[in-house]
Amino acid sequence: MNVVLIGYRATGKSTVGRILSSKLKIAFWDTDMRVEKSVAMSIKEIVALHGWDFFRAKEKETIKYVTQKEDSVIATGGGVVLDQENVNLLKQAGMIIWLNAPLQDIIDRLKKDARNGAIRPQFTSSNIIQETIDIMRQRLPLYESAADHTVDTAGKSAVQVAEEIYQYLRKSGNLVKIKESKN
């Protein structure tokens, strides 16, 4: 069984995913990193040169690949829920956990990333605050409908979020499914 992390950009999916995979002693896949590796450029460069549709096609290829794996933590890109086929594949492959971060936390992280020269491309020409509000408004219902479980990340460290997911897996009986399939 896989544990799939979804959520808007800058909600901590990659960081939490690495921590959780280490705690569970299973593989970790970051779909954005895999796309970057397959195309040999950053997502920002991919989007600038080829556009969002090209990126989404590469993302779909990556989802098809990682959902064939078993006993993994999969951190997805924030827009993975825009494609229902991706959501269906991820649901079939495991349990989907939505990392729901407060809007202000996301905006603060995106601003910090921008100051540090991070490589997240913008979706629109709007300022980062308005863009985030608009895109979040569009995606929130998609995250809600895709998720098997939601973790509110407000005021929690990545380690605390990973522990909360671990405890949920334990209490829901899904931790046993991971351990059984590893043996």
Backbone bond lengths (Angstrom), bond angles and torsions (degrees), N, CA, C in turn:
res aa  C-N    CA-C-N  psi(-1)  N-CA   C-N-CA  omega(-1)  CA-C   N-CA-C  phi
1 M - - - 1.443 - - 1.533 109.56 -
2 N 1.318 115.87 139.98 1.454 122.05 177.01 1.522 110.59 -101.19
3 V 1.315 115.05 154.13 1.457 122.22 171.71 1.522 105.36 -113.58
4 V 1.328 115.90 117.94 1.459 122.16 -174.71 1.520 108.88 -108.17
5 L 1.331 116.13 127.47 1.459 121.40 179.01 1.517 109.43 -103.76
6 I 1.337 115.15 124.74 1.460 120.95 175.80 1.522 108.42 -121.30
7 G 1.315 116.25 166.01 1.450 121.99 177.82 1.509 109.96 149.95
8 Y 1.306 115.55 167.35 1.454 120.88 -179.34 1.529 109.98 -64.84
9 R 1.314 116.39 162.83 1.463 120.33 177.11 1.524 110.07 -57.75
10 A 1.312 115.15 147.66 1.474 122.77 177.75 1.524 113.92 68.42
11 T 1.331 117.56 23.96 1.471 119.71 175.92 1.532 111.77 -94.81
12 G 1.330 117.48 -4.69 1.459 120.56 175.66 1.513 115.11 100.36
13 K 1.325 118.14 15.21 1.460 120.54 -175.82 1.528 113.14 -58.48
14 S 1.326 117.06 -45.89 1.470 120.08 -178.31 1.525 111.36 -67.94
15 T 1.303 116.81 -45.50 1.467 120.76 -179.19 1.525 110.84 -64.36
16 V 1.319 116.51 -49.06 1.468 120.83 178.86 1.530 109.97 -63.33
17 G 1.317 116.80 -39.97 1.463 121.19 -179.96 1.521 112.60 -59.30
18 R 1.325 116.34 -44.30 1.470 119.96 178.42 1.528 111.03 -62.81
19 I 1.315 116.24 -44.00 1.475 120.89 -179.94 1.529 109.87 -63.35
20 L 1.326 116.52 -46.81 1.465 121.11 -177.78 1.528 111.40 -65.13
21 S 1.327 117.85 -42.50 1.469 119.87 -179.61 1.527 110.54 -63.53
22 S 1.325 116.38 -36.60 1.460 120.56 177.41 1.529 110.26 -66.26
23 K 1.319 116.17 -43.44 1.470 121.13 179.69 1.534 111.18 -64.02
24 L 1.338 116.04 -39.11 1.466 120.75 -179.16 1.531 112.66 -84.21
25 K 1.348 115.55 -12.04 1.472 121.45 -177.27 1.533 111.42 60.08
26 I 1.351 114.88 45.33 1.461 121.04 176.44 1.531 108.60 -131.32
27 A 1.317 116.30 168.41 1.465 122.15 -176.74 1.529 111.98 -65.03
28 F 1.326 115.25 156.92 1.457 122.07 176.54 1.525 108.94 -124.64
29 W 1.330 115.65 132.71 1.464 122.36 175.62 1.515 108.63 -124.78
30 D 1.318 116.33 131.31 1.458 122.61 174.19 1.527 105.51 -113.60
31 T 1.327 117.28 111.39 1.464 119.78 -172.85 1.530 112.18 -65.17
32 D 1.324 117.95 -37.26 1.471 119.44 177.52 1.525 110.92 -63.21
33 M 1.321 117.11 -43.66 1.468 120.32 179.38 1.521 110.94 -63.89
34 R 1.319 116.06 -37.32 1.472 119.65 179.84 1.532 110.58 -66.95
35 V 1.341 117.29 -40.03 1.467 120.46 176.42 1.532 109.45 -62.28
36 E 1.325 116.46 -46.75 1.464 119.87 179.58 1.522 111.54 -58.06
37 K 1.322 116.27 -42.31 1.465 120.57 -179.64 1.529 110.85 -66.21
38 S 1.329 117.11 -41.28 1.473 120.29 -176.96 1.528 112.37 -67.57
39 V 1.336 116.78 -30.65 1.457 120.99 -178.54 1.532 111.07 -98.99
40 A 1.324 116.81 -11.37 1.464 123.75 179.92 1.530 112.52 62.02
41 M 1.331 115.33 39.69 1.468 120.71 172.80 1.516 108.75 -160.07
42 S 1.330 115.41 163.38 1.460 120.44 -179.83 1.530 110.12 -71.46
43 I 1.325 115.51 161.57 1.468 119.75 177.75 1.523 109.83 -60.43
44 K 1.320 116.67 -39.39 1.464 119.70 178.69 1.534 110.35 -59.10
45 E 1.336 117.17 -42.73 1.464 121.19 178.06 1.530 111.35 -68.35
46 I 1.333 116.38 -41.29 1.472 120.49 178.91 1.521 109.78 -57.81
47 V 1.332 116.33 -49.19 1.463 121.32 -178.10 1.531 110.54 -64.59
48 A 1.335 117.13 -42.19 1.468 120.46 -179.30 1.530 111.52 -63.83
49 L 1.319 117.07 -40.06 1.467 120.74 -176.64 1.524 114.13 -85.83
50 H 1.342 116.44 -36.94 1.464 120.14 -170.99 1.528 114.47 -119.96
51 G 1.330 118.07 -15.37 1.455 121.63 179.56 1.522 113.52 91.85
52 W 1.335 114.00 167.58 1.470 120.62 -178.10 1.525 112.54 -66.80
53 D 1.339 118.37 -35.33 1.464 119.86 -179.31 1.527 111.33 -61.51
54 F 1.332 116.76 -41.37 1.464 121.11 177.58 1.528 109.64 -62.12
55 F 1.347 116.11 -46.17 1.465 119.38 178.58 1.524 110.73 -58.83
56 R 1.331 117.06 -46.09 1.471 120.40 -178.52 1.529 111.34 -62.31
57 A 1.326 117.86 -35.24 1.475 120.77 177.05 1.530 110.11 -65.50
58 K 1.320 116.78 -41.99 1.472 120.63 177.63 1.528 110.50 -66.98
59 E 1.326 116.30 -37.13 1.459 120.52 176.87 1.528 110.15 -61.82
60 K 1.326 117.32 -43.16 1.467 121.37 179.46 1.533 110.79 -61.48
61 E 1.350 117.11 -42.95 1.471 120.89 176.34 1.528 110.31 -58.02
62 T 1.324 115.50 -42.35 1.462 120.99 -179.38 1.523 111.04 -66.09
63 I 1.327 117.32 -42.31 1.473 120.88 178.12 1.526 109.61 -60.57
64 K 1.316 116.89 -43.53 1.474 120.18 178.49 1.520 111.00 -60.22
65 Y 1.336 116.77 -37.87 1.455 121.32 179.83 1.531 111.82 -69.86
66 V 1.339 117.17 -53.37 1.470 119.40 -173.63 1.523 112.42 -70.19
67 T 1.320 118.51 -25.55 1.465 119.31 179.31 1.529 111.85 -76.00
68 Q 1.321 117.43 -7.86 1.468 120.39 173.10 1.531 111.23 -82.43
69 K 1.326 116.14 -13.30 1.465 121.46 179.86 1.526 109.05 -81.30
70 E 1.315 115.31 158.15 1.462 120.10 176.54 1.517 109.26 -121.97
71 D 1.318 114.91 152.82 1.463 121.60 177.75 1.522 111.54 53.19
72 S 1.317 114.62 63.56 1.458 121.90 178.40 1.518 109.64 -136.97
73 V 1.314 114.65 157.85 1.454 121.30 165.76 1.523 105.01 -102.10
74 I 1.332 115.98 127.93 1.463 121.68 -177.91 1.521 108.70 -118.03
75 A 1.339 116.07 116.29 1.467 121.59 174.37 1.525 106.77 -95.26
76 T 1.312 116.79 121.23 1.457 121.14 -176.51 1.522 111.18 -100.06
77 G 1.317 115.31 164.45 1.454 120.65 172.12 1.520 109.13 -72.19
78 G 1.307 116.72 156.56 1.461 121.74 -176.50 1.512 114.82 -61.23
79 G 1.333 117.44 -26.24 1.460 120.81 -177.58 1.513 114.80 -96.18
80 V 1.318 117.95 8.23 1.465 120.97 -177.41 1.528 111.76 -57.73
81 V 1.328 116.56 -29.33 1.472 121.25 -177.06 1.535 112.52 -75.99
82 L 1.324 117.69 -6.43 1.467 120.52 178.85 1.524 111.78 -71.75
83 D 1.323 116.43 -16.83 1.464 122.14 -178.43 1.533 108.79 -115.59
84 Q 1.319 116.05 112.61 1.468 120.09 -176.44 1.523 112.28 -62.45
85 E 1.318 117.95 -30.98 1.464 120.09 177.43 1.531 110.26 -63.64
86 N 1.334 116.94 -40.33 1.466 120.05 175.50 1.522 110.36 -59.80
87 V 1.312 116.28 -46.79 1.469 120.76 -179.09 1.524 110.18 -60.63
88 N 1.325 117.02 -44.58 1.469 120.44 179.62 1.527 111.12 -60.63
89 L 1.334 117.14 -44.84 1.468 120.77 179.16 1.524 110.89 -61.95
90 L 1.322 116.22 -43.32 1.466 120.31 -179.25 1.530 111.24 -65.87
91 K 1.339 116.89 -39.39 1.473 120.22 178.48 1.527 110.89 -64.41
92 Q 1.332 116.50 -40.65 1.463 120.09 179.02 1.527 111.34 -66.04
93 A 1.325 116.21 -30.10 1.466 120.65 -175.05 1.523 113.60 -84.32
94 G 1.338 117.14 -15.76 1.455 117.14 -178.57 1.509 113.36 170.41
95 M 1.313 114.55 -155.30 1.455 121.93 -177.26 1.525 108.80 -99.99
96 I 1.331 116.17 132.82 1.460 121.12 -179.13 1.528 109.69 -100.03
97 I 1.329 114.53 123.36 1.458 122.28 178.96 1.527 107.83 -112.08
98 W 1.322 116.34 124.28 1.468 122.08 178.30 1.515 109.28 -94.08
99 L 1.329 116.67 120.37 1.457 121.66 172.83 1.521 107.02 -89.17
100 N 1.306 115.03 105.91 1.459 122.03 -175.77 1.522 109.11 -101.85
101 A 1.321 115.60 105.86 1.458 121.15 -179.31 1.521 109.87 -102.40
102 P 1.320 117.39 148.67 1.461 120.23 176.33 1.535 110.81 -61.85
103 L 1.312 115.67 144.50 1.460 122.09 -179.10 1.526 111.56 -51.63
104 Q 1.327 117.19 -44.61 1.469 119.73 -178.00 1.522 111.83 -63.34
105 D 1.329 117.41 -38.45 1.471 120.52 177.44 1.526 110.17 -61.33
106 I 1.329 116.35 -44.08 1.473 121.07 179.95 1.523 109.99 -61.93
107 I 1.322 116.71 -48.40 1.462 120.69 -179.33 1.530 110.41 -60.88
108 D 1.322 117.41 -44.47 1.466 120.64 179.09 1.531 111.10 -60.24
109 R 1.332 117.05 -42.89 1.474 120.50 179.87 1.526 110.88 -66.97
110 L 1.326 117.37 -41.01 1.465 120.45 179.36 1.529 111.18 -65.38
111 K 1.333 116.86 -39.47 1.465 120.24 176.68 1.527 110.43 -63.93
112 K 1.331 116.46 -42.65 1.466 120.81 178.51 1.531 109.67 -62.82
113 D 1.323 117.10 -44.35 1.462 121.05 177.65 1.528 110.72 -57.94
114 A 1.327 116.55 -44.51 1.459 121.03 -178.91 1.533 110.67 -62.39
115 R 1.326 116.83 -41.04 1.470 120.65 178.13 1.523 111.34 -64.71
116 N 1.335 115.94 -32.88 1.464 120.82 -179.24 1.526 112.42 -88.86
117 G 1.331 116.73 8.21 1.461 120.27 178.71 1.517 113.95 73.43
118 A 1.311 117.41 26.18 1.465 121.10 -179.41 1.523 110.40 -61.69
119 I 1.289 114.78 163.62 1.462 120.17 -168.47 1.525 114.03 -107.73
120 R 1.306 118.10 32.25 1.461 120.56 178.10 1.532 108.75 -86.56
121 P 1.325 117.62 119.57 1.467 118.72 178.14 1.521 110.99 -76.11
122 Q 1.315 116.06 146.64 1.459 119.27 175.04 1.521 108.79 -77.90
123 F 1.332 115.64 156.74 1.460 121.60 179.15 1.525 111.10 -88.29
124 T 1.331 115.57 -29.69 1.463 121.21 -174.97 1.520 108.75 -136.39
125 S 1.314 115.39 178.99 1.462 119.48 176.39 1.531 111.22 -90.58
126 S 1.320 117.51 1.62 1.477 121.83 177.14 1.521 110.05 -65.97
127 N 1.326 115.40 165.13 1.464 117.60 173.05 1.526 108.20 -68.56
128 I 1.321 115.82 159.56 1.465 121.51 -172.47 1.530 112.69 -59.63
129 I 1.325 117.42 -33.20 1.466 120.27 -179.35 1.525 110.38 -68.38
130 Q 1.329 116.79 -51.88 1.466 119.98 -178.92 1.521 111.15 -64.19
131 E 1.332 116.11 -40.63 1.463 120.10 178.65 1.532 110.71 -59.41
132 T 1.328 116.14 -45.84 1.468 120.50 -178.34 1.526 110.65 -63.84
133 I 1.315 117.27 -43.36 1.471 120.91 178.02 1.527 110.31 -60.03
134 D 1.328 116.76 -47.01 1.470 121.08 -177.39 1.526 112.25 -65.48
135 I 1.328 117.02 -46.39 1.467 120.88 -178.14 1.530 110.33 -68.79
136 M 1.334 116.86 -40.61 1.467 119.76 177.87 1.529 110.94 -60.68
137 R 1.313 117.03 -42.63 1.459 121.30 179.07 1.536 110.19 -57.36
138 Q 1.318 116.65 -39.56 1.466 121.93 179.27 1.533 111.53 -70.51
139 R 1.317 116.65 -40.45 1.469 120.22 -170.89 1.521 115.24 -89.77
140 L 1.314 119.50 -22.78 1.464 120.56 -176.97 1.524 113.12 -51.63
141 P 1.349 119.31 -47.69 1.468 117.93 179.05 1.533 112.96 -63.93
142 L 1.328 116.68 -29.15 1.466 120.26 179.02 1.523 110.75 -71.02
143 Y 1.334 116.26 -42.10 1.469 119.31 175.88 1.527 110.55 -62.80
144 E 1.324 116.04 -44.68 1.473 120.44 -179.52 1.518 111.69 -58.91
145 S 1.326 116.79 -45.59 1.466 119.10 -176.17 1.528 112.10 -73.79
146 A 1.328 118.12 -27.35 1.468 120.74 -179.16 1.520 112.24 -80.07
147 A 1.324 117.06 -29.93 1.466 121.28 -169.92 1.524 113.39 -74.52
148 D 1.332 114.13 137.85 1.463 121.20 169.06 1.522 109.77 -86.25
149 H 1.321 115.41 -25.97 1.467 121.37 -178.94 1.523 107.89 -154.20
150 T 1.325 116.60 146.30 1.464 122.07 179.86 1.520 109.75 -118.69
151 V 1.333 115.68 135.88 1.461 121.45 174.10 1.521 107.28 -116.85
152 D 1.316 115.51 120.49 1.456 121.71 175.43 1.527 106.65 -81.22
153 T 1.334 116.63 120.07 1.460 120.30 -174.32 1.527 113.80 -92.04
154 A 1.328 118.08 0.11 1.468 121.78 -175.46 1.528 111.49 -54.79
155 G 1.319 115.60 124.64 1.458 120.95 175.52 1.520 115.01 70.63
156 K 1.335 117.67 13.70 1.470 120.82 -177.35 1.528 109.84 -116.01
157 S 1.316 115.40 143.98 1.466 120.69 173.71 1.523 108.73 -77.63
158 A 1.328 116.40 166.37 1.468 120.76 177.35 1.530 110.73 -60.16
159 V 1.319 116.86 -37.60 1.471 121.07 178.58 1.530 109.88 -63.97
160 Q 1.323 117.10 -42.58 1.467 120.49 178.40 1.532 111.42 -64.50
161 V 1.323 117.37 -39.89 1.467 120.91 178.93 1.533 109.60 -65.33
162 A 1.321 117.02 -44.21 1.469 120.38 178.48 1.535 110.41 -61.47
163 E 1.311 116.72 -41.05 1.474 120.66 178.67 1.527 110.71 -64.86
164 E 1.323 116.77 -40.01 1.465 120.04 178.36 1.532 110.64 -62.53
165 I 1.324 117.23 -40.91 1.473 120.90 177.45 1.524 109.75 -65.28
166 Y 1.320 117.16 -43.56 1.459 122.01 178.64 1.526 110.55 -57.71
167 Q 1.336 116.21 -47.17 1.464 119.94 179.79 1.524 111.33 -64.61
168 Y 1.320 117.08 -37.45 1.466 120.05 176.51 1.533 109.98 -62.95
169 L 1.321 117.33 -45.30 1.472 121.02 178.78 1.529 110.52 -59.94
170 R 1.333 116.20 -39.56 1.467 120.99 179.68 1.528 110.59 -65.81
171 K 1.335 116.26 -50.43 1.465 120.71 -176.51 1.527 112.80 -68.04
172 S 1.332 117.13 -31.01 1.462 120.60 -178.00 1.534 112.52 -84.35
173 G 1.327 116.94 -4.96 1.463 120.78 -179.50 1.518 113.46 85.97
174 N 1.311 118.25 -0.53 1.459 120.49 -178.39 1.522 113.08 -79.31
175 L 1.323 118.11 -22.97 1.455 120.66 176.65 1.530 109.82 -63.28
176 V 1.310 116.71 -38.18 1.462 121.54 177.81 1.526 109.80 -62.53
177 K 1.344 117.60 -39.68 1.469 120.86 178.98 1.522 111.37 -62.50
178 I 1.319 117.10 -37.76 1.469 120.55 177.93 1.527 109.40 -67.29
179 K 1.333 116.65 -47.61 1.456 120.43 -177.74 1.527 111.55 -65.20
180 E 1.354 117.31 -38.09 1.470 120.79 179.56 1.523 111.40 -65.09
181 S 1.303 117.31 -42.05 1.449 119.74 -176.30 1.527 111.67 -75.27
182 K 1.331 117.67 -17.64 1.473 120.74 175.60 1.510 110.80 -76.42
183 N 1.328 118.04 -24.47 1.472 121.61 -176.05 1.520 111.50 -88.53
